[in-house]
């Protein structure tokens, strides 16, 4: 019953806050403008990520009141989320227009490794390596990689939010396999409620986007969940591979994008419309809703495989 309450409160806060954020964004002209590499044909507000964040944070506070997580855990995740959210928001307001990928990546690295210190403080263990420093460095790369992976797949109405939602269901399932995993279970349920509230506005035709503020924040949360479940690649391969597959489609998409650009002699930071979901849409001729549902299907398969490998 506690988790039903947690999910419901996160959902309601997300729905209500996004309603007002959308009005605020319209009044302040905070839009994602149409462009050569954009699918949408008219300006769309991009503050949806803040609404997801608010639903998530209120959910964590409720979970703390019900003693599902500690105050230190709640505070640590909220501080890390705020840092990432503001980096994404600054990207929406500044970097996206001026095109400064190296500066953006540098800031992400600094923020990522600072957040690793926060995760250490709240008791998150890194099992990537027997050497703590190396484990912390790999964890930082997880955070940076997941943020950019979700950002890459935030290119169609309902795509990124829905795929993160499917990943969260996967993390909920493996959390339930161990009654001591209340912390990741709480994060997953609170975030899932907030994302579903957002998708009410983001399904085609979307009236608001999550923006880079939202994609960075969601990527950070998925990275934290993956870190908590990841084992050493030599000593526990299944618990190394499983969480990566549960994040799923976005990881494959960004990896393929980087490889594809390097093969062509282009910068891995260059922009194009050749992501996997673009191939489904443009080359196969699928409509946007059909493309999104197809990507959901691939994501669901990857998550199921990840759960089976992790639980084997």
Secondary structure, 3 states (H helix, E strand, C coil): CHHHHHHHHHHHHHHHHHHHHHHHHHHCCCEECCCCCCCCCCCEECCHHHHHHHHHHHHHHHHHHCCCCCHHHHHHHHHHHHHHHHHHHHHHHHHHHHCCHHHHHHHHHHHHHHHHHHHHHCCCCCCCCCCHHHHHHHHHHHHHHHHHHHHHCCCCCCHHHHHHHHHHHHHHHHHHCCCCCHHHHHHHHHHHHHHHHHHHHHCCCCCECCHHHHHHHHHHHHHHHHHHHCCCCCCCCHHHHHHHHHHCHHHHHHHHHHHHHHHCCCCCCCCCCCCHHHHHHHHCCCCHHHHHHHHHHHHHHHHHHHHHHHHC
